[in-house]
Amino acid sequence: MTRRIVSLWLPRLATDLIARRAPRWREQPLALYWESGQRLQVMAVNAAAEAEGILPGMTLADARALFAGLGAQVYRQKRQARALLSLARWLDRFSPAVAIDGQDGLFLDATGVAHLFGGEAAYLARIKTAIAGFGFIVRAAMAATPGAAWAYARYGEDGACIAGRDARAALAPLPVAALRLEAGTTRQLMRLGLSRIEALYALPRQALARRFGLRAATRLDQALGAAPEPLAPARPPAPYAVRLAFEEPIGERVSIEAALDRLTALLIDKLKRHGRGARRLMLTTRRVDGGEQTLTVGMADPTRDADRLARLFREKLDDIDPGFGIEAIRLAAAETGPLESRQADALGEATAGPDALAQLIDALGNRLGFDAIRRFEAQDRWQPDRSFRLTPATATAPDAPWPAPPGPRPLLLLRWPEPVDVEAGKDDLAAPTALRRHGRRGNWRPLVHAAGPERIAPDWRARDPNWPAARDYWRVAEAAGPRLWLYRDSGRWFLHGFFA
């Protein structure tokens, strides 16, 4: 089945959001500005302001010099991002996968979908009509690749449906800016006379990448379908979330803690009905001025322990700036895991071991980051330094027990085996009788005990240059020293570990 991608572009999204609430700004010039250094810079304008010669990038003073009656409001990037995410979630009725494209665009995977709406042209028209009904200006195009659809939505014919075999010819007359290149690369191409995409077709890819960067060659190949470009669908909202709105704004810590306790109880009830436990929680506070703050905590394992959850958040509540007051608080379980109710002890008393370890991991993880806390996980390898790996402590532990080694193993294993001098018989299987470690004071030390050899062969599934051949391991003990783990490899001896 041929891949079909839709690109939607909302060029006036920021100003359309304001016009939805105040329709007068559909006709009157409006500019949205942001404080940049010591000046106010225009970030977005509506069509009326653009008709007066006002463009993004200008200073607000210059814009008002062009049109004295210009309306001006603060540019709110977070509000624009939330609106785009909400629109992406709403569009899932038209596509099983909707991805956000920058700050003003969306991608829809329409593969095998358009025929349900009467064909590709009718499919695009229905999407555009629906979005226009929300008060947004939108352009759309459909092609076999995201790059081609993006190019036509912004620089080609609005509503175009380009077949995969026609992409090369359809993209040829478009400007090189349609390849989603950086502004500096686009200017450099145009200075050299390479103003249209067709001018790049004849250039070897290696020369194009060497002269203008790998991104230029990659974007061209992606648009033509010669290089893959997967979509990353927008994450669905957390299914386990609760919210409190207040009649009067709150700001004191005791009020926030009381709200947190109530939200935690509500969320636990919802998780319990579905047999789930929280692994990562997000507490979002919304102030009366529209600002938001989010606190995140993680847990080592799924839990519905209210005290445990509240304790982790209380350590971070001082980071919340209530400003002029908080009007709403939302608590969401961003990650959950299965958690069935079970009795910890036949007498009803909870065992402290696993819970204490989990609480320790919680405390360390929320301070240092959970990536910094790791545990050992067994691997199906006979080689001692390949028989385990380090995994995040919060990863789900395997149900299988740690496999028993084929022989005794040292408590401490050296990361890099240490060469040593060993006296032994001429036979390759003769036991060692004396040992001398390199760089240490003293002479030869007699060995009072030696057990072995245990032959360990390299892994045939994955060749390792550090294990070119089989090794013969010995467990030895000095007269007044530790028990050691030695091995012999091609006539040379190495110290690999220490027993308790």
Secondary structure, DSSP 8 states (H G I E B T S, - for coil): ----EEEEE-TTHHHHHHHHH-GGGGTS-EEEEEEETTEEEEEEE-HHHHHTT--TTSBHHHHHHH-TT-EEEE--HHHHHHHHHHHHHHGGGT-S-EEEETTTEEEEE-TTTGGGGTSHHHHHHHHHHHHHHTT---EEEEESSHHHHHHHHHHS-TTEE--GGGHHHHHTTSBGGGG---HHHHHHHHHTT--BTHHHHTS-HHHHHHHH-HHHHHHHHHHHTSS-----B-----SSEEEEEEEEEE-SHHHHHHHHHHHHHHHHHHHHHTTEEEEEEEEEEEETTS-EEEEEEEEEEEE--HHHHHHHHHTTGGG---TT-EEEEEEEEEEEEE-----SSTTS---HHHHHHHHHHHHHHHHH-GGG-EEEEE-S-SSGGGSEEEEETTS---SS-----SS---SEEEEEEEEEEEEE-SSTT--EEEEEETT-SS--EEEEEEEEEEEE---SSS--TT--S-EEEEEEEETTS-EEEEEEETTEEEEEEE--
